Amino acid sequence: MTLRDALALALRNLRQAKLRSFLTMLGVAIGIASLAGMVSLGVGLQDQFVGRFTRSAMFDSITVLPGADRPGVMMGGGRAGFGRRGRGTAPAVSGRPERDITDDALKELAALPDVREVYPNLRVPVEITFGGESEFTAAAAVPMGVRGEGAFQAIPYGRFFENDSETACMLSLDMAKRMNEKAPGSMIGKALTLHYPTAPVNGVPQRAELSCPVVGIVERETGPFAAAAGVAPVMITMGKGREIYQAGAVAAQAMAPGVIRPRTYQAAVVRLTRPQSTQDVEDRIKSMGFSAYSVSDAMQGAKRAFIILDIVLSLIGSIALAVSSLGIMNTMVMSILERTREIGIMKAIGGSDGDIRRIFLIEASAIGLLGGVAGVVLGWVVGRAINFGANIYIEQQGGTPGNLFSLPFWLIGGAIGFSIAVSLIAGSYPAARAARLDPIQALRHD
């Protein structure tokens, strides 16, 4: 018996029992829909999580901190200051030098391979005055290199800074709404006054003022890495940020000599030419005596968590498919009982055990194929419906809608292939049972 003949017989047998075949395929379809829906939910959540950071341009960034002090041999009777070695302290016993982040250190970091930009991560404390009201907040210094990237890809109102020394500021959308809830866009062009500390005169603390017009409003990023995205309630140019930071450091040094040095920074950001170099550059930075971390470090744990989530969701979705496999087995066994005489005739005219087994396996695989395709379609439709309803609720709660279900091609092919495999396994016992039938006993069967 040729494969074509076996295929024709198998499909004919399925057509003869249309209702039973349909119900069996429906069971497989529901099982595959459950499996594909669960896995697509996990994939969609992972895409939303990873995609948010990818759009924020943080995968190609490394945050650099001063090298942490280590216990060492104390010399000169001095004591260590908070976070840095105090005067009269010997270098800590360590295999690598400990570094502060200075302008010279920034130049060294910029000279590393695969580094395209280095700048200090500045958040300067200021007092904002507008419309007779004032508020203390932190102003972020934004470099020109982030223009058109991350949170600055789309600016709802206004524009980005024209140059690094422009006397202007940008606001987050939340901050603009607090100043004018009904029309936050009307803040464009209005001037804010920033007050910040500067060098004292005769021991008396002084404050400087900076009047800057609002040139843009940015929709603020949310999440644990929002600060790394460069968005704050108030944003100024990097040039103005350096001036305010150094003025504040000079004022602090005058109040506490020797504790704070005006030419050091608390942190710096290293931007890379390509995300693939993150780990190599991070290791180089650590070898230079700095502490460093990146989003990639946190993403390793997140990826493991999503793998576990995908496995759990797959197991839950496979329960329905396991139940449907019992339906396939039941359908095939019932088919054997109904076609016992037919099997006996085929064996009597020369059909081999392999031919009989092949016919039943083709029937099982056909059920799996059609049920798998229908299940993928059903899972996609249900996922779209749930996603639509969930996004309506998310928008009502003030959140950002997204695609919670993702059905990539590998998942479609895997689900259909898995359906066929399960169907073949479920049909292997009925096929073997049909092949073992004694032709004489089969012909005597009523």
C-alpha positions in Angstrom: 0.0 0.0 0.0 1.4 3.3 -1.0 1.5 6.4 1.2 -1.0 8.1 -1.1 -3.5 5.2 -0.6 -3.0 5.2 3.2 -3.6 9.0 3.2 -6.8 8.6 1.1 -8.1 5.9 3.4 -7.4 7.8 6.6 -9.1 11.0 5.3 -12.1 8.9 4.1 -12.4 7.4 7.6 -12.4 10.8 9.2 -15.1 12.0 6.9 -17.3 9.0 7.6 -17.4 10.0 11.3 -17.7 13.8 10.9 -19.2 14.7 14.2 -16.9 12.5 16.3 -13.8 13.7 14.3 -15.0 17.3 14.7 -15.4 17.0 18.5 -12.0 15.4 18.8 -10.4 18.2 16.8 -12.3 20.7 18.8 -10.8 19.2 22.0 -7.3 19.5 20.5 -8.0 23.0 19.4 -9.0 24.1 22.9 -5.9 22.4 24.3 -3.6 24.2 21.8 -5.4 27.5 22.3 -4.9 27.2 26.0 -1.2 26.3 25.6 -0.5 29.0 22.9 -2.5 31.6 24.9 -0.5 31.0 28.1 2.9 31.0 26.4 2.0 34.1 24.3 1.0 35.9 27.5 4.5 35.1 28.9 6.2 36.2 25.7 4.1 39.4 25.5 4.9 40.4 29.1 8.6 39.8 28.4 8.5 41.8 25.2 6.7 44.7 27.1 9.3 44.6 29.8 12.4 44.3 27.6 11.0 46.6 25.0 10.4 49.4 27.5 14.1 49.4 28.4 15.2 49.0 24.8 13.2 52.1 23.8 14.7 54.0 26.7 18.2 53.5 25.2 19.4 52.0 28.5 20.8 48.7 27.2 23.8 50.6 25.8 24.5 52.6 29.1 26.6 51.9 32.1 26.4 53.8 35.4 29.8 54.4 37.0 30.2 55.0 40.7 33.4 55.8 42.7 35.4 52.8 43.8 34.2 51.6 47.2 36.7 51.8 50.1 38.0 48.5 51.5 39.4 47.9 55.0 43.1 48.6 55.0 46.1 49.5 57.2 45.5 52.9 58.8 48.5 55.2 58.9 49.1 58.7 60.3 46.4 58.5 63.0 43.8 59.8 60.6 40.3 58.5 60.1 38.4 57.7 57.0 35.8 60.1 55.8 32.3 58.9 54.7 32.6 57.1 51.4 36.2 58.2 50.8 39.5 57.8 52.5 40.2 60.6 55.0 43.5 62.5 55.2 46.3 60.5 56.7 44.8 57.2 55.6 46.9 54.7 53.7 45.5 53.2 50.5 43.4 50.2 51.2 45.0 46.8 50.7 43.5 45.9 47.3 44.3 44.4 44.0 43.1 47.4 42.1 43.2 51.2 42.7 40.3 53.1 44.1 39.1 56.0 42.0 36.9 59.1 42.3 35.0 60.4 39.3 36.7 63.5 38.2 36.9 65.3 34.8 40.2 63.5 34.1 38.5 60.2 34.9 35.7 61.0 32.5 38.3 61.5 29.8 39.9 58.1 30.6 36.5 56.5 30.4 35.7 58.2 27.1 39.0 56.7 25.6 37.8 53.1 26.2 36.9 51.0 23.1 33.3 51.0 22.1 32.5 54.1 24.1 30.7 56.9 22.3 29.9 59.3 25.1 30.7 59.9 28.8 29.0 62.5 31.0 28.4 63.0 34.7 25.0 61.9 36.1 24.0 65.1 37.7 20.9 65.7 39.8 21.3 69.1 41.4 19.0 70.3 44.2 17.2 73.5 43.3 14.2 75.6 44.4 11.8 76.4 41.6 9.8 79.6 41.7 6.8 80.1 39.4 3.6 82.1 39.7 4.3 83.1 43.3 4.8 79.5 44.4 8.0 77.7 45.1 9.0 74.0 45.4 12.3 72.2 46.1 13.2 69.5 43.6 16.1 68.0 41.7 17.0 69.2 38.3 18.6 66.7 35.9 21.5 67.7 33.6 20.7 66.4 30.1 23.5 65.9 27.6 23.0 66.7 23.9 23.8 63.2 23.0 20.4 61.9 24.1 18.5 64.0 21.6 16.0 61.8 19.8 16.7 58.8 22.0 14.8 57.1 24.8 12.4 59.3 26.6 13.3 62.2 24.2 12.2 60.4 21.0 8.9 62.1 21.2 8.4 65.4 22.9 4.6 66.2 23.2 5.1 69.9 23.6 8.0 72.1 22.5 11.5 71.0 21.5 14.8 69.7 22.8 17.7 72.0 23.8 19.5 73.8 21.0 23.0 73.6 22.5 24.8 72.5 25.6 25.0 75.9 27.2 21.4 77.1 26.4 19.8 78.9 29.4 16.6 77.0 29.2 14.8 74.1 30.9 12.4 71.2 30.1 9.7 69.8 32.3 8.3 66.3 32.8 4.6 66.1 31.8 3.7 65.4 35.5 5.5 68.6 36.6 3.8 70.6 33.8 0.4 69.3 34.9 1.0 70.3 38.5 1.7 73.8 37.3 -1.2 73.9 34.9 -3.4 70.9 35.0 -5.8 71.9 32.3 -3.3 73.1 29.7 0.2 71.7 30.5 1.4 72.7 27.0 0.8 76.4 27.8 4.0 76.2 30.0 6.1 76.4 26.9 7.8 79.8 26.8 7.1 80.7 30.4 10.1 81.4 32.6 11.0 79.5 35.8 13.4 80.8 38.4 15.9 78.3 39.8 17.5 79.1 43.1 20.6 77.1 44.1 23.4 77.5 46.7 26.7 79.2 45.8 30.0 80.2 47.6 29.4 81.9 50.9 30.5 85.4 51.7 32.1 85.9 55.1 30.7 82.6 56.2 27.2 83.5 55.2 25.5 81.1 52.8 24.5 82.6 49.5 22.0 81.7 46.8 22.1 82.3 43.1 19.2 82.7 40.7 18.8 81.4 37.1 15.8 82.4 35.0 15.2 79.8 32.3 12.3 79.6 29.9 10.5 76.3 29.4 11.3 75.0 25.9 9.9 71.4 26.1 7.8 69.0 28.0 8.6 65.3 28.1 6.4 62.4 29.1 8.1 60.9 32.1 9.3 57.3 32.1 8.2 55.1 34.9 9.7 52.1 36.5 12.8 51.2 38.6 15.2 52.7 36.0 13.3 56.0 35.4 16.2 58.0 36.7 18.7 56.4 34.3 16.5 57.4 31.4 17.5 61.0 32.1 14.0 62.3 32.9 13.3 64.4 36.0 10.7 66.9 37.0 13.0 69.7 35.8 15.8 69.2 33.2 18.5 71.7 32.2 21.4 71.5 29.8 24.6 69.6 30.9 26.6 72.9 30.7 24.2 74.7 33.2 24.0 71.6 35.3 27.8 71.5 35.7 27.8 75.1 36.7 25.1 74.6 39.4 26.7 71.4 40.6 30.2 73.0 41.0 28.7 76.0 42.7 26.9 73.8 45.2 30.0 71.7 45.8 32.1 74.8 46.5 29.5 76.0 48.9 29.4 72.6 50.6 33.2 72.5 50.8 33.3 75.9 52.4 30.9 74.7 55.1 32.8 71.4 55.6 36.4 71.7 54.4 38.1 68.5 53.3 34.9 66.4 53.3 33.7 67.4 49.8 35.9 68.2 46.8 34.3 70.4 44.1 35.8 68.6 41.2 34.4 65.1 41.9 31.0 63.6 40.8 28.8 61.1 42.5 28.2 59.1 39.3 28.7 59.1 35.6 27.1 57.5 32.6 29.0 55.7 29.9 27.1 55.4 26.5 28.3 52.6 24.2 28.3 52.3 20.4 26.6 48.9 20.6 24.7 47.0 23.4 26.8 43.8 22.8 29.8 45.5 24.3 28.2 46.3 27.6 29.7 43.4 29.6 33.2 43.9 28.2 33.3 47.6 28.8 31.8 47.2 32.3 34.6 44.8 33.2 37.2 47.3 32.0 35.6 50.0 34.0 35.7 47.9 37.2 39.3 47.0 36.5 40.1 50.8 36.5 38.9 51.0 40.2 35.4 52.2 39.7 32.1 50.5 40.6 29.8 50.0 37.7 26.4 48.5 36.9 24.1 48.3 33.9 20.5 47.4 33.1 22.0 44.2 31.6 22.9 43.0 35.1 19.3 43.4 36.3 18.0 41.9 33.1 19.8 38.6 33.7 17.6 37.9 36.8 14.6 39.1 34.9 15.2 36.8 32.0 15.5 33.8 34.4 12.2 34.9 36.0 10.5 35.0 32.6 11.9 31.6 31.7 10.3 30.1 34.8 7.1 32.0 34.1 7.0 30.5 30.6 7.5 27.0 31.9 4.8 27.4 34.5 2.3 28.8 31.9 3.2 26.0 29.5 2.5 23.4 32.1 -0.8 25.0 32.9 -1.7 25.2 29.2 -0.6 21.6 28.6 -3.3 20.2 31.0 -6.0 20.9 28.5 -3.9 19.3 25.7 -3.3 16.2 27.8 -7.1 15.9 28.3 -7.7 16.3 24.6 -5.1 13.5 23.9 -7.3 11.1 25.8 -10.1 12.1 23.5 -7.9 11.3 20.5 -7.1 7.9 22.0 -10.8 7.2 22.6 -11.8 8.2 19.1 -9.2 5.9 17.6 -10.1 3.0 19.8 -13.8 3.4 18.8 -12.7 3.5 15.2 -11.0 0.2 15.6 -14.1 -1.4 17.0 -16.3 -0.1 14.2 -13.8 -1.1 11.4 -12.7 -4.5 12.7 -14.1 -6.3 9.7 -12.6 -3.7 7.3 -9.2 -4.2 8.9 -9.6 -8.0 8.5 -10.4 -7.6 4.8 -7.4 -5.4 4.3 -5.1 -7.9 5.9 -6.7 -10.8 4.0 -5.9 -9.1 0.6 -2.3 -8.5 1.5 -2.3 -5.5 3.8 0.6 -5.6 6.3 0.7 -4.6 9.9 2.7 -1.6 8.9 0.0 -0.5 6.4 -2.7 -0.7 9.1 -0.5 1.1 11.6 0.3 3.8 9.1 -3.4 4.5 8.3 -4.3 5.1 12.0 -1.2 7.2 12.6 -2.1 9.4 9.6 -5.6 9.8 11.0 -4.2 10.9 14.4 -1.7 13.3 12.8 -4.5 14.8 10.6 -6.5 15.4 13.8 -3.5 17.0 15.4 -2.7 19.2 12.4 -6.2 20.5 11.9 -6.8 20.9 15.7 -3.4 22.7 16.1 -4.1 25.2 13.3 -7.6 25.8 14.7 -6.2 26.1 18.2 -3.6 28.7 17.2 -6.3 30.8 15.5 -8.6 30.4 18.5 -5.8 31.4 20.9 -5.0 34.5 18.8 -8.6 35.6 18.7 -9.1 35.1 22.4 -5.8 36.9 23.1 -6.8 39.9 21.0 -10.1 40.1 22.8 -8.5 40.0 26.3 -5.8 42.4 25.2 -8.4 44.9 23.9 -10.4 44.8 27.2 -7.3 45.0 29.3 -6.0 48.0 27.5 -9.3 49.8 28.0 -9.0 49.2 31.7 -5.3 50.2 31.7 -6.1 53.5 30.0 -8.9 54.2 32.5 -6.4 53.8 35.3 -4.0 56.2 33.6 -1.5 53.6 32.4 0.1 53.1 29.0 -1.6 50.4 26.8 0.5 47.7 25.3 0.4 44.3 23.6 0.1 41.8 26.4 -0.1 38.7 24.1 2.6 38.1 21.5 2.4 35.2 19.1 5.7 34.9 17.2 6.2 32.5 14.3 8.3 30.1 16.4 5.4 29.8 18.8 2.9 29.2 16.0 5.1 26.5 14.5 5.9 25.0 17.9 2.3 24.8 18.9 1.2 23.0 15.7 4.2 20.7 15.8 3.5 19.9 19.5 -0.1 19.2 18.6 0.9 16.7 15.9 3.4 15.1 18.2 0.8 14.6 21.0 -1.7 13.3 18.6 0.8 10.7 17.2 1.6 9.6 20.8 -2.1 9.3 21.6 -2.8 7.4 18.4 0.2 5.0 18.7 -1.5 2.6 21.1 -4.7 2.3 18.9 -2.6 2.0 15.8 -0.5 -0.8 17.3 -3.7 -2.5 18.6 -5.3 -2.3 15.1 -2.1 -3.8 13.5 -2.1 -6.7 15.9 -5.7 -7.8 15.0 -6.0 -11.4 13.8 -7.5 -11.2 10.3 -9.6 -14.4 10.8 -11.1 -13.1 14.1 -11.6 -9.7 12.5 -13.5 -11.2 9.5 -15.8 -13.1 12.0 -16.5 -9.9 13.9 -20.1 -8.6 13.5 
